[in-house]
């Protein structure tokens, strides 16, 4: 099993990367504003426990047609998902 926080720290220290996110990807289907089904890939970004607490997570959703929805960073994954601008992928 990979220790995500340890790898994140190595990338920051050894790779001189200033902001490292662990990304979890989901794929699903939703109905757009017209009621049409669309396939969506959702990436949830976790900047780790050393990130500013209210900015730790963010969400990016991309439709099969290539439209992207994002939101602001948030303190929780739930908030990051809730504040994503989902209508941007309709």
N, C-alpha and C positions, 0 to 999 in steps of 0.2 A: 504494500500500500504506500502511495506517495504521501509524504507529509507536506501538504500544500503550503502551510505557513513557512516551513523551512525552505522550500524551493523559492517561494516569493522573496524571502530574505536574501537568498543566494543571488537571485537575479538583480536585486537592488544593489547588493554589495559588489558582486563580481562583474555583473553586466552593466553597471552604471545606469540602470533603468530607474527613472524617478517615480514612476507610478505603474505598479504591476497588479493586474486584475486576474483572478481565477474566474473562468467563464464556464457556466453550466448551460447547456443547450437543450431546448425542448422543441418538439415540432407537433403541431396540431392543426385542427380545422376550426374555423369560426364563420359566422355569417357576417358579411359586410353590411353597410348601412342600407343597401338595396335588398338585403335578405339572401344574397347569393353566397354560396359556400366558397371559402378561400383557404388555401393552405398557408400557414404562418410558421416561421421559425423564430423562436424567442430565445434571446441570449440574456442571461442574468449575470451581471458582473459584480464580483465581490473584491473590493480593494483591500480587504484584510483588516485585522484587529488594530493595526497601527494607523489606519486612516482616520481622518476626522470623523467621529461617530455619526454625525448627521449627514455625511456624504459617502458612506461606505458602499452603498449598493446603487446600481442603476440597471435599467431594462432597455433592451433594443429589440424590436420586433420587425421582421421583414416578410413581406408577402411573396408568394411565388412569382408575382408580376414584377418584383423588384422594388416596391414601395417600402419605405422604412418609417417606423414610428419610434421615437425616443421620448424620454421625459427627463426630469431633473434627478440628481442624485438624492438618496433618501437614507434614513437611519435603518430601515428594515426592507427586506425583500418585498414584503406585502405592499408597503408604501410605494416602492419603486415601480411595481407592476401597476398599481392603482393610478399613479400619476403619469404613466406613459400616454402619449397622445394617439390612442388607438385609431381614431378616425383618420389619421394620416395615411393609413394603409388601405383605406376603402377606395 
